[in-house]
Amino acid sequence: MDGRMRIGDLILGNAYQRQDSILDRHISRDIPIPAVPEVQIALEAAVEEIYGDDNSLMRTGTVLSTADRNWEWHTPRDLWNWLRGSTAAAVDMESSALAANGYRYRIPYGALLSVSDLPLHAVPKLPAQAQAFYSNSKQAHVMCAVRAVESLAEDPERLRTRKLRRTMGEVPFR
């Protein structure tokens, strides 16, 4: 969403904004879904290991999830009205639902997105370009997740984070 972003840049979700209506019955949209710092640190280290220390490649920011599969085809005016007031760095369809469910069940979560198109900057995702993008970026992106999980598995106690603590009356499993 930032004008400096390029195809292939990475967005590490540091907050999640839900406009997808997926879990509204179980967790209010008004409840902020925070990032899990330990997962963030592991993902940042993995990105540096896999991609090198190019600091311009990755940004952190809010990930906004929508249920509108065709959101990028709205008029520019409608898009800006929709996003006004949002601090979103990226829009997708699933990260916030995954984060909300992780938050709900106290399972560590994180999202590392790769910019595949720039619809707000008049760069739509065309089929041939999309195929080339996914072919070229898939392995490195997946390896970041694998390295982060391996790192966290070395010391699972790190995942006992205050972000996932329960309230006094809450049962461990529902």
N, C-alpha and C positions, 0 to 999 in steps of 0.2 A: 504494500500500500504506500510505502515511503517512496518518494521519487528517486531515491538513490539505489533502490533495489534492482537487481539484475536477475535474469533467468538463471537458476542454479544456486542462488544465495540461500542461506539457511535461516530459519526463524525458530528460535527456542522459546516455546511458550512459557511466559512467567506469570500469566493469569489467563482465565478462560471466561469468555462471555457467551452465555447460552441464549441463542435465539432459534433453537431447533425444536423446542417443545417435546423433546424425547423423554425426559425424566421429570417433567413438571409435576406429576402426581406425587413424586417421591422426594423431590428436593426443589425448593422454590428457586425461581430464576434470580430472586433478589439476594440469595446467599452467594457471596463471592467464592469462587473456586480458586484457591491459591496454588502456586507451584510448590513442589516438594523440593526444598533446597538441596538435599543430598542427591536427588536424581538430576537436578540441574547441573550440579558440579560434575557428576559422572559424565553427563552428555557433553558438557563443555570440554572436558579433558579428552573425550573420545573424538570430538570434532577436530581438536588440535592435533591429535595423534594421526588421524586418517587424512585430513586435508592440509596439515601443516599450520603454521602460525599466521596465516593471512587473516588479520583481524577484520577486514572489510567483508569477509564472506558470511559472517554470522551476526545476527541481531537478536535481541530478546524483545519480547513484546506480548501483548494480549492477543490471543487467538479467538476470533469470533466464529462460532459455528452456526450455520443456518440450515434449515430444511429445504430451502429453495434451490433446487438443482440448477436453475437457470439464472441465478442472481446476477451474474456478470453480463447478461444480455439486457438488463434494464437500462433505461436512458441514463446518461450521466447525471442529470438533475435528480432523478429518483435515487440513484446510488448515493450521491452526496447527502441527500436528505436522510436516507436510511442510516448512513454511517456517521452523521453529525452527532457529536457528543461521545462517540466511541473512541477508545484509545487503541483500537485493533491495529496490529501490525500485519495480520494475515486473516484470511477468511477460508474456512473449509466446511466440511459437513459432519465431521466425526470427532475431532479432538476434544471438544467441550463435553460431549456425552461420555467419552471414555474417562476424562478427568473427573467429571461429576460422579460417575459410578465408582471410580477409585476412591474419591473423597467420601462418598456415602458408605462404602464398605471398608474404609481405612486400608486400602491397597495402594502402595506407592505407584505413582503415575508420572508421566512426562510426555511432551510432544516436541519432536524435532521435525519441522516441516521444510520442504525444499520448494522454492518458488518455481512453479512450472509455467506460469503465465502472469501477465500484468494487465488485466482488463481495465483497471482504472487509468492506465497510461496508454490506452489504445493499442495494446499488444495482446490480441486474443490468442487462445490456444488452438492452433490449427492441427489437423490430424497428423500430418507428416512431421511437423515440429514436435508435437507431443510424443510421438513414437521415438524420435531421436533423443529427446530429453530423457525419457524413461530408460532407454537402452544405455545411455551414457552415465546416468547418475544413480541408478538403482543399487549397484554393488557398494559404492562408497557410503551411501545413505544407510543401508542395512548394516554395514560393518560398524558404523557409529553406534547403532543400537546394541549390537552384539558386544562391542568393547565396553559400553556403559554397563550392561548387565553383568559381564564378567567382572568388572571392577567392583560393582556392588556386591557380587557374590563372595568376593574375597573377605568382606567384613559385613555380614548381614545385620549386625547390631546397629550399623550406621542408619538403617532405615527405621529405627525407633524414633521417629521425628515428632516434634511437638505439633506439626501441622496435621498429624493424623490422630491426635489424642481424642479420647471420647469424653463426653460429659458424664457426670456422676451417675445418672440414672440410665445410661445407655448400655444395652447388652452387647457383648462382643460380636455376636453373629445374629443376623435376623433371619 
